[in-house]
Each structure stands twice: as structure tokens, then as C-alpha cells.
Amino acid sequence: MSRFIEEHRAVFGVGPICSVLPIAPATYYARAAVMRDPELASERAKSDVIDCEDIGRIYKASGQRYGARKVWHVLRREGNDIARCTVERLMKAMEIQGPFRQICLANRLPGNGCAGWEGYHNQS
């Protein structure tokens, strides 16, 4: 949205564009100021940038096999004091996740195409 305003502000002005879009002019100006000078960003935003780099590094080093819990454990082992919910939030923002199990829940009936049914059926 900020990019759109930046591209059209010379023609229409920030106020009229913001009255049509769901963004306040003050919000646009605050974001523009942070883009010009990153030191104006909040402490959380600054730490999020650093934490995202660490999370991305650990996630790539694991072969994209670690989820939020294991990434959090590695960060703690490295001495980075970060909350697990923060790791989850940042991983979601980065659109990365660990592998997940696919469980067939078709009532576990034989012959329904569920992979691994034979293992459940032949257990003693």
C-alpha cells in the first residue's frame, strides 16, 4: 500500500489517496520515515530483523527440516534469549515451516487408499 501511495502521491497527494485506502496519513508518513532511516523503527522491529536472519540461517542449515520448536532450541543453545512464540510468529511471517505428518483419517478402513493401513491391520 505504501508503494502505491509513493507512486501516485505526486498526482493525487497523500491525503486523498489515504481517504480512499484503509490507511491513515500518519501511518504512511511513519512507515516512510522508517524506510528513510531504519534507526526510527521500534526495538521490536529491529530485533525481528536480526532474529529473522538467525531463524533463516538455522532453518537452511537443518535442510528445512526444523520447525519452530527445534529452531527455538537451537537459538537458546546459541545463547539467544528469545520466546518460542516469537520464533513461531517470525517463521509464519517468513512463510517457512517444518515438515508435517500427513495422517489419513478415513475411518482407518482397509482398502480406502490410506498409506500404511497394512501396518495398523497386522499389528498383534
Phi and psi in radians as a Rosetta constraint file:
Dihedral C 1 N 2 CA 2 C 2 CIRCULARHARMONIC -1.115 0.35
Dihedral N 2 CA 2 C 2 N 3 CIRCULARHARMONIC -0.637 0.35
Dihedral C 2 N 3 CA 3 C 3 CIRCULARHARMONIC -1.131 0.35
Dihedral N 3 CA 3 C 3 N 4 CIRCULARHARMONIC -0.711 0.35
Dihedral C 3 N 4 CA 4 C 4 CIRCULARHARMONIC -1.071 0.35
Dihedral N 4 CA 4 C 4 N 5 CIRCULARHARMONIC -0.793 0.35
Dihedral C 4 N 5 CA 5 C 5 CIRCULARHARMONIC -1.102 0.35
Dihedral N 5 CA 5 C 5 N 6 CIRCULARHARMONIC -0.738 0.35
Dihedral C 5 N 6 CA 6 C 6 CIRCULARHARMONIC -1.075 0.35
Dihedral N 6 CA 6 C 6 N 7 CIRCULARHARMONIC -0.676 0.35
Dihedral C 6 N 7 CA 7 C 7 CIRCULARHARMONIC -1.237 0.35
Dihedral N 7 CA 7 C 7 N 8 CIRCULARHARMONIC -0.555 0.35
Dihedral C 7 N 8 CA 8 C 8 CIRCULARHARMONIC -1.927 0.35
Dihedral N 8 CA 8 C 8 N 9 CIRCULARHARMONIC 0.068 0.35
Dihedral C 8 N 9 CA 9 C 9 CIRCULARHARMONIC -1.190 0.35
Dihedral N 9 CA 9 C 9 N 10 CIRCULARHARMONIC -0.492 0.35
Dihedral C 9 N 10 CA 10 C 10 CIRCULARHARMONIC -1.193 0.35
Dihedral N 10 CA 10 C 10 N 11 CIRCULARHARMONIC -0.567 0.35
Dihedral C 10 N 11 CA 11 C 11 CIRCULARHARMONIC -1.477 0.35
Dihedral N 11 CA 11 C 11 N 12 CIRCULARHARMONIC -0.840 0.35
Dihedral C 11 N 12 CA 12 C 12 CIRCULARHARMONIC -1.843 0.35
Dihedral N 12 CA 12 C 12 N 13 CIRCULARHARMONIC -0.452 0.35
Dihedral C 12 N 13 CA 13 C 13 CIRCULARHARMONIC 1.596 0.35
Dihedral N 13 CA 13 C 13 N 14 CIRCULARHARMONIC 2.719 0.35
Dihedral C 13 N 14 CA 14 C 14 CIRCULARHARMONIC -1.244 0.35
Dihedral N 14 CA 14 C 14 N 15 CIRCULARHARMONIC -0.758 0.35
Dihedral C 14 N 15 CA 15 C 15 CIRCULARHARMONIC -1.024 0.35
Dihedral N 15 CA 15 C 15 N 16 CIRCULARHARMONIC -0.913 0.35
Dihedral C 15 N 16 CA 16 C 16 CIRCULARHARMONIC -1.105 0.35
Dihedral N 16 CA 16 C 16 N 17 CIRCULARHARMONIC -0.625 0.35
Dihedral C 16 N 17 CA 17 C 17 CIRCULARHARMONIC -1.154 0.35
Dihedral N 17 CA 17 C 17 N 18 CIRCULARHARMONIC -0.763 0.35
Dihedral C 17 N 18 CA 18 C 18 CIRCULARHARMONIC -1.187 0.35
Dihedral N 18 CA 18 C 18 N 19 CIRCULARHARMONIC -0.440 0.35
Dihedral C 18 N 19 CA 19 C 19 CIRCULARHARMONIC -1.254 0.35
Dihedral N 19 CA 19 C 19 N 20 CIRCULARHARMONIC -0.428 0.35
Dihedral C 19 N 20 CA 20 C 20 CIRCULARHARMONIC -1.546 0.35
Dihedral N 20 CA 20 C 20 N 21 CIRCULARHARMONIC -0.678 0.35
Dihedral C 20 N 21 CA 21 C 21 CIRCULARHARMONIC -1.532 0.35
Dihedral N 21 CA 21 C 21 N 22 CIRCULARHARMONIC 2.735 0.35
Dihedral C 21 N 22 CA 22 C 22 CIRCULARHARMONIC -1.447 0.35
Dihedral N 22 CA 22 C 22 N 23 CIRCULARHARMONIC 1.039 0.35
Dihedral C 22 N 23 CA 23 C 23 CIRCULARHARMONIC -2.550 0.35
Dihedral N 23 CA 23 C 23 N 24 CIRCULARHARMONIC 2.428 0.35
Dihedral C 23 N 24 CA 24 C 24 CIRCULARHARMONIC -1.443 0.35
Dihedral N 24 CA 24 C 24 N 25 CIRCULARHARMONIC 2.562 0.35
Dihedral C 24 N 25 CA 25 C 25 CIRCULARHARMONIC -1.001 0.35
Dihedral N 25 CA 25 C 25 N 26 CIRCULARHARMONIC -0.630 0.35
Dihedral C 25 N 26 CA 26 C 26 CIRCULARHARMONIC -1.108 0.35
Dihedral N 26 CA 26 C 26 N 27 CIRCULARHARMONIC -0.641 0.35
Dihedral C 26 N 27 CA 27 C 27 CIRCULARHARMONIC -1.142 0.35
Dihedral N 27 CA 27 C 27 N 28 CIRCULARHARMONIC -0.749 0.35
Dihedral C 27 N 28 CA 28 C 28 CIRCULARHARMONIC -1.076 0.35
Dihedral N 28 CA 28 C 28 N 29 CIRCULARHARMONIC -0.822 0.35
Dihedral C 28 N 29 CA 29 C 29 CIRCULARHARMONIC -1.131 0.35
Dihedral N 29 CA 29 C 29 N 30 CIRCULARHARMONIC -0.629 0.35
Dihedral C 29 N 30 CA 30 C 30 CIRCULARHARMONIC -1.138 0.35
Dihedral N 30 CA 30 C 30 N 31 CIRCULARHARMONIC -0.764 0.35
Dihedral C 30 N 31 CA 31 C 31 CIRCULARHARMONIC -1.148 0.35
Dihedral N 31 CA 31 C 31 N 32 CIRCULARHARMONIC -0.681 0.35
Dihedral C 31 N 32 CA 32 C 32 CIRCULARHARMONIC -1.121 0.35
Dihedral N 32 CA 32 C 32 N 33 CIRCULARHARMONIC -0.673 0.35
Dihedral C 32 N 33 CA 33 C 33 CIRCULARHARMONIC -1.137 0.35
Dihedral N 33 CA 33 C 33 N 34 CIRCULARHARMONIC -0.691 0.35
Dihedral C 33 N 34 CA 34 C 34 CIRCULARHARMONIC -1.175 0.35
Dihedral N 34 CA 34 C 34 N 35 CIRCULARHARMONIC -0.634 0.35
Dihedral C 34 N 35 CA 35 C 35 CIRCULARHARMONIC -1.159 0.35
Dihedral N 35 CA 35 C 35 N 36 CIRCULARHARMONIC -0.625 0.35
Dihedral C 35 N 36 CA 36 C 36 CIRCULARHARMONIC -1.274 0.35
Dihedral N 36 CA 36 C 36 N 37 CIRCULARHARMONIC -0.719 0.35
Dihedral C 36 N 37 CA 37 C 37 CIRCULARHARMONIC -2.351 0.35
Dihedral N 37 CA 37 C 37 N 38 CIRCULARHARMONIC 1.718 0.35
Dihedral C 37 N 38 CA 38 C 38 CIRCULARHARMONIC -1.054 0.35
Dihedral N 38 CA 38 C 38 N 39 CIRCULARHARMONIC -0.318 0.35
Dihedral C 38 N 39 CA 39 C 39 CIRCULARHARMONIC -1.162 0.35
Dihedral N 39 CA 39 C 39 N 40 CIRCULARHARMONIC -0.311 0.35
Dihedral C 39 N 40 CA 40 C 40 CIRCULARHARMONIC -1.400 0.35
Dihedral N 40 CA 40 C 40 N 41 CIRCULARHARMONIC -0.158 0.35
Dihedral C 40 N 41 CA 41 C 41 CIRCULARHARMONIC -1.163 0.35
Dihedral N 41 CA 41 C 41 N 42 CIRCULARHARMONIC 2.767 0.35
Dihedral C 41 N 42 CA 42 C 42 CIRCULARHARMONIC -1.226 0.35
Dihedral N 42 CA 42 C 42 N 43 CIRCULARHARMONIC 2.839 0.35
Dihedral C 42 N 43 CA 43 C 43 CIRCULARHARMONIC -1.063 0.35
Dihedral N 43 CA 43 C 43 N 44 CIRCULARHARMONIC -0.678 0.35
Dihedral C 43 N 44 CA 44 C 44 CIRCULARHARMONIC -1.109 0.35
Dihedral N 44 CA 44 C 44 N 45 CIRCULARHARMONIC -0.742 0.35
Dihedral C 44 N 45 CA 45 C 45 CIRCULARHARMONIC -1.125 0.35
Dihedral N 45 CA 45 C 45 N 46 CIRCULARHARMONIC -0.681 0.35
Dihedral C 45 N 46 CA 46 C 46 CIRCULARHARMONIC -1.146 0.35
Dihedral N 46 CA 46 C 46 N 47 CIRCULARHARMONIC -0.774 0.35
Dihedral C 46 N 47 CA 47 C 47 CIRCULARHARMONIC -1.227 0.35
Dihedral N 47 CA 47 C 47 N 48 CIRCULARHARMONIC -0.535 0.35
Dihedral C 47 N 48 CA 48 C 48 CIRCULARHARMONIC -1.101 0.35
Dihedral N 48 CA 48 C 48 N 49 CIRCULARHARMONIC -0.652 0.35
Dihedral C 48 N 49 CA 49 C 49 CIRCULARHARMONIC -1.097 0.35
Dihedral N 49 CA 49 C 49 N 50 CIRCULARHARMONIC -0.794 0.35
Dihedral C 49 N 50 CA 50 C 50 CIRCULARHARMONIC -1.162 0.35
Dihedral N 50 CA 50 C 50 N 51 CIRCULARHARMONIC -0.773 0.35
Dihedral C 50 N 51 CA 51 C 51 CIRCULARHARMONIC -1.140 0.35
Dihedral N 51 CA 51 C 51 N 52 CIRCULARHARMONIC -0.635 0.35
Dihedral C 51 N 52 CA 52 C 52 CIRCULARHARMONIC -1.108 0.35
Dihedral N 52 CA 52 C 52 N 53 CIRCULARHARMONIC -0.661 0.35
Dihedral C 52 N 53 CA 53 C 53 CIRCULARHARMONIC -1.112 0.35
Dihedral N 53 CA 53 C 53 N 54 CIRCULARHARMONIC -0.768 0.35
Dihedral C 53 N 54 CA 54 C 54 CIRCULARHARMONIC -1.131 0.35
Dihedral N 54 CA 54 C 54 N 55 CIRCULARHARMONIC -0.758 0.35
Dihedral C 54 N 55 CA 55 C 55 CIRCULARHARMONIC -1.101 0.35
Dihedral N 55 CA 55 C 55 N 56 CIRCULARHARMONIC -0.780 0.35
Dihedral C 55 N 56 CA 56 C 56 CIRCULARHARMONIC -1.075 0.35
Dihedral N 56 CA 56 C 56 N 57 CIRCULARHARMONIC -0.698 0.35
Dihedral C 56 N 57 CA 57 C 57 CIRCULARHARMONIC -1.116 0.35
Dihedral N 57 CA 57 C 57 N 58 CIRCULARHARMONIC -0.812 0.35
Dihedral C 57 N 58 CA 58 C 58 CIRCULARHARMONIC -1.168 0.35
Dihedral N 58 CA 58 C 58 N 59 CIRCULARHARMONIC -0.712 0.35
Dihedral C 58 N 59 CA 59 C 59 CIRCULARHARMONIC -1.100 0.35
Dihedral N 59 CA 59 C 59 N 60 CIRCULARHARMONIC -0.745 0.35
Dihedral C 59 N 60 CA 60 C 60 CIRCULARHARMONIC -1.215 0.35
Dihedral N 60 CA 60 C 60 N 61 CIRCULARHARMONIC -0.664 0.35
Dihedral C 60 N 61 CA 61 C 61 CIRCULARHARMONIC -1.138 0.35
Dihedral N 61 CA 61 C 61 N 62 CIRCULARHARMONIC -0.488 0.35
Dihedral C 61 N 62 CA 62 C 62 CIRCULARHARMONIC -1.456 0.35
Dihedral N 62 CA 62 C 62 N 63 CIRCULARHARMONIC 0.020 0.35
Dihedral C 62 N 63 CA 63 C 63 CIRCULARHARMONIC 1.283 0.35
Dihedral N 63 CA 63 C 63 N 64 CIRCULARHARMONIC 0.479 0.35
Dihedral C 63 N 64 CA 64 C 64 CIRCULARHARMONIC 1.067 0.35
Dihedral N 64 CA 64 C 64 N 65 CIRCULARHARMONIC 0.589 0.35
Dihedral C 64 N 65 CA 65 C 65 CIRCULARHARMONIC -1.884 0.35
Dihedral N 65 CA 65 C 65 N 66 CIRCULARHARMONIC -0.151 0.35
Dihedral C 65 N 66 CA 66 C 66 CIRCULARHARMONIC -1.630 0.35
Dihedral N 66 CA 66 C 66 N 67 CIRCULARHARMONIC 2.382 0.35
Dihedral C 66 N 67 CA 67 C 67 CIRCULARHARMONIC -1.608 0.35
Dihedral N 67 CA 67 C 67 N 68 CIRCULARHARMONIC -2.974 0.35
Dihedral C 67 N 68 CA 68 C 68 CIRCULARHARMONIC -1.076 0.35
Dihedral N 68 CA 68 C 68 N 69 CIRCULARHARMONIC -0.680 0.35
Dihedral C 68 N 69 CA 69 C 69 CIRCULARHARMONIC -1.134 0.35
Dihedral N 69 CA 69 C 69 N 70 CIRCULARHARMONIC -0.815 0.35
Dihedral C 69 N 70 CA 70 C 70 CIRCULARHARMONIC -1.237 0.35
Dihedral N 70 CA 70 C 70 N 71 CIRCULARHARMONIC -0.642 0.35
Dihedral C 70 N 71 CA 71 C 71 CIRCULARHARMONIC -1.072 0.35
Dihedral N 71 CA 71 C 71 N 72 CIRCULARHARMONIC -0.736 0.35
Dihedral C 71 N 72 CA 72 C 72 CIRCULARHARMONIC -1.073 0.35
Dihedral N 72 CA 72 C 72 N 73 CIRCULARHARMONIC -0.745 0.35
Dihedral C 72 N 73 CA 73 C 73 CIRCULARHARMONIC -1.082 0.35
Dihedral N 73 CA 73 C 73 N 74 CIRCULARHARMONIC -0.735 0.35
Dihedral C 73 N 74 CA 74 C 74 CIRCULARHARMONIC -1.134 0.35
Dihedral N 74 CA 74 C 74 N 75 CIRCULARHARMONIC -0.740 0.35
Dihedral C 74 N 75 CA 75 C 75 CIRCULARHARMONIC -1.068 0.35
Dihedral N 75 CA 75 C 75 N 76 CIRCULARHARMONIC -0.736 0.35
Dihedral C 75 N 76 CA 76 C 76 CIRCULARHARMONIC -1.130 0.35
Dihedral N 76 CA 76 C 76 N 77 CIRCULARHARMONIC -0.697 0.35
Dihedral C 76 N 77 CA 77 C 77 CIRCULARHARMONIC -1.090 0.35
Dihedral N 77 CA 77 C 77 N 78 CIRCULARHARMONIC -0.593 0.35
Dihedral C 77 N 78 CA 78 C 78 CIRCULARHARMONIC -1.396 0.35
Dihedral N 78 CA 78 C 78 N 79 CIRCULARHARMONIC -0.063 0.35
Dihedral C 78 N 79 CA 79 C 79 CIRCULARHARMONIC 1.636 0.35
Dihedral N 79 CA 79 C 79 N 80 CIRCULARHARMONIC 0.175 0.35
Dihedral C 79 N 80 CA 80 C 80 CIRCULARHARMONIC -1.548 0.35
Dihedral N 80 CA 80 C 80 N 81 CIRCULARHARMONIC 1.955 0.35
Dihedral C 80 N 81 CA 81 C 81 CIRCULARHARMONIC -1.468 0.35
Dihedral N 81 CA 81 C 81 N 82 CIRCULARHARMONIC 1.718 0.35
Dihedral C 81 N 82 CA 82 C 82 CIRCULARHARMONIC -2.416 0.35
Dihedral N 82 CA 82 C 82 N 83 CIRCULARHARMONIC 2.540 0.35
Dihedral C 82 N 83 CA 83 C 83 CIRCULARHARMONIC -1.394 0.35
Dihedral N 83 CA 83 C 83 N 84 CIRCULARHARMONIC 2.586 0.35
Dihedral C 83 N 84 CA 84 C 84 CIRCULARHARMONIC -1.114 0.35
Dihedral N 84 CA 84 C 84 N 85 CIRCULARHARMONIC -0.629 0.35
Dihedral C 84 N 85 CA 85 C 85 CIRCULARHARMONIC -1.161 0.35
Dihedral N 85 CA 85 C 85 N 86 CIRCULARHARMONIC -0.504 0.35
Dihedral C 85 N 86 CA 86 C 86 CIRCULARHARMONIC -1.195 0.35
Dihedral N 86 CA 86 C 86 N 87 CIRCULARHARMONIC -0.726 0.35
Dihedral C 86 N 87 CA 87 C 87 CIRCULARHARMONIC -1.081 0.35
Dihedral N 87 CA 87 C 87 N 88 CIRCULARHARMONIC -0.756 0.35
Dihedral C 87 N 88 CA 88 C 88 CIRCULARHARMONIC -1.071 0.35
Dihedral N 88 CA 88 C 88 N 89 CIRCULARHARMONIC -0.768 0.35
Dihedral C 88 N 89 CA 89 C 89 CIRCULARHARMONIC -1.114 0.35
Dihedral N 89 CA 89 C 89 N 90 CIRCULARHARMONIC -0.762 0.35
Dihedral C 89 N 90 CA 90 C 90 CIRCULARHARMONIC -1.227 0.35
Dihedral N 90 CA 90 C 90 N 91 CIRCULARHARMONIC -0.664 0.35
Dihedral C 90 N 91 CA 91 C 91 CIRCULARHARMONIC -1.130 0.35
Dihedral N 91 CA 91 C 91 N 92 CIRCULARHARMONIC -0.644 0.35
Dihedral C 91 N 92 CA 92 C 92 CIRCULARHARMONIC -1.161 0.35
Dihedral N 92 CA 92 C 92 N 93 CIRCULARHARMONIC -0.716 0.35
Dihedral C 92 N 93 CA 93 C 93 CIRCULARHARMONIC -1.145 0.35
Dihedral N 93 CA 93 C 93 N 94 CIRCULARHARMONIC -0.587 0.35
Dihedral C 93 N 94 CA 94 C 94 CIRCULARHARMONIC -1.426 0.35
Dihedral N 94 CA 94 C 94 N 95 CIRCULARHARMONIC -0.105 0.35
Dihedral C 94 N 95 CA 95 C 95 CIRCULARHARMONIC 1.034 0.35
Dihedral N 95 CA 95 C 95 N 96 CIRCULARHARMONIC 0.789 0.35
Dihedral C 95 N 96 CA 96 C 96 CIRCULARHARMONIC -2.174 0.35
Dihedral N 96 CA 96 C 96 N 97 CIRCULARHARMONIC 2.597 0.35
Dihedral C 96 N 97 CA 97 C 97 CIRCULARHARMONIC -2.662 0.35
Dihedral N 97 CA 97 C 97 N 98 CIRCULARHARMONIC 2.747 0.35
Dihedral C 97 N 98 CA 98 C 98 CIRCULARHARMONIC -1.331 0.35
Dihedral N 98 CA 98 C 98 N 99 CIRCULARHARMONIC 3.054 0.35
Dihedral C 98 N 99 CA 99 C 99 CIRCULARHARMONIC -1.178 0.35
Dihedral N 99 CA 99 C 99 N 100 CIRCULARHARMONIC 2.710 0.35
Dihedral C 99 N 100 CA 100 C 100 CIRCULARHARMONIC -2.304 0.35
Dihedral N 100 CA 100 C 100 N 101 CIRCULARHARMONIC 2.668 0.35
Dihedral C 100 N 101 CA 101 C 101 CIRCULARHARMONIC -1.468 0.35
Dihedral N 101 CA 101 C 101 N 102 CIRCULARHARMONIC 2.435 0.35
Dihedral C 101 N 102 CA 102 C 102 CIRCULARHARMONIC -1.827 0.35
Dihedral N 102 CA 102 C 102 N 103 CIRCULARHARMONIC 2.048 0.35
Dihedral C 102 N 103 CA 103 C 103 CIRCULARHARMONIC -1.936 0.35
Dihedral N 103 CA 103 C 103 N 104 CIRCULARHARMONIC 2.256 0.35
Dihedral C 103 N 104 CA 104 C 104 CIRCULARHARMONIC -1.449 0.35
Dihedral N 104 CA 104 C 104 N 105 CIRCULARHARMONIC 2.095 0.35
Dihedral C 104 N 105 CA 105 C 105 CIRCULARHARMONIC -1.970 0.35
Dihedral N 105 CA 105 C 105 N 106 CIRCULARHARMONIC 0.600 0.35
Dihedral C 105 N 106 CA 106 C 106 CIRCULARHARMONIC -1.495 0.35
Dihedral N 106 CA 106 C 106 N 107 CIRCULARHARMONIC 0.951 0.35
Dihedral C 106 N 107 CA 107 C 107 CIRCULARHARMONIC 1.057 0.35
Dihedral N 107 CA 107 C 107 N 108 CIRCULARHARMONIC 0.183 0.35
Dihedral C 107 N 108 CA 108 C 108 CIRCULARHARMONIC 0.923 0.35
Dihedral N 108 CA 108 C 108 N 109 CIRCULARHARMONIC 0.726 0.35
Dihedral C 108 N 109 CA 109 C 109 CIRCULARHARMONIC -1.557 0.35
Dihedral N 109 CA 109 C 109 N 110 CIRCULARHARMONIC 2.453 0.35
Dihedral C 109 N 110 CA 110 C 110 CIRCULARHARMONIC -1.167 0.35
Dihedral N 110 CA 110 C 110 N 111 CIRCULARHARMONIC 2.531 0.35
Dihedral C 110 N 111 CA 111 C 111 CIRCULARHARMONIC 1.424 0.35
Dihedral N 111 CA 111 C 111 N 112 CIRCULARHARMONIC 0.155 0.35
Dihedral C 111 N 112 CA 112 C 112 CIRCULARHARMONIC -1.644 0.35
Dihedral N 112 CA 112 C 112 N 113 CIRCULARHARMONIC 0.104 0.35
Dihedral C 112 N 113 CA 113 C 113 CIRCULARHARMONIC 1.559 0.35
Dihedral N 113 CA 113 C 113 N 114 CIRCULARHARMONIC 0.153 0.35
Dihedral C 113 N 114 CA 114 C 114 CIRCULARHARMONIC -1.307 0.35
Dihedral N 114 CA 114 C 114 N 115 CIRCULARHARMONIC 2.181 0.35
Dihedral C 114 N 115 CA 115 C 115 CIRCULARHARMONIC -1.212 0.35
Dihedral N 115 CA 115 C 115 N 116 CIRCULARHARMONIC 2.360 0.35
Dihedral C 115 N 116 CA 116 C 116 CIRCULARHARMONIC 1.521 0.35
Dihedral N 116 CA 116 C 116 N 117 CIRCULARHARMONIC 0.132 0.35
Dihedral C 116 N 117 CA 117 C 117 CIRCULARHARMONIC -1.090 0.35
Dihedral N 117 CA 117 C 117 N 118 CIRCULARHARMONIC -0.636 0.35
Dihedral C 117 N 118 CA 118 C 118 CIRCULARHARMONIC -1.038 0.35
Dihedral N 118 CA 118 C 118 N 119 CIRCULARHARMONIC -0.631 0.35
Dihedral C 118 N 119 CA 119 C 119 CIRCULARHARMONIC -1.119 0.35
Dihedral N 119 CA 119 C 119 N 120 CIRCULARHARMONIC -0.631 0.35
Dihedral C 119 N 120 CA 120 C 120 CIRCULARHARMONIC -1.303 0.35
Dihedral N 120 CA 120 C 120 N 121 CIRCULARHARMONIC -0.648 0.35
Dihedral C 120 N 121 CA 121 C 121 CIRCULARHARMONIC -1.255 0.35
Dihedral N 121 CA 121 C 121 N 122 CIRCULARHARMONIC -0.630 0.35
Dihedral C 121 N 122 CA 122 C 122 CIRCULARHARMONIC -1.630 0.35
Dihedral N 122 CA 122 C 122 N 123 CIRCULARHARMONIC 0.157 0.35
Dihedral C 122 N 123 CA 123 C 123 CIRCULARHARMONIC -1.302 0.35
Dihedral N 123 CA 123 C 123 N 124 CIRCULARHARMONIC 2.474 0.35
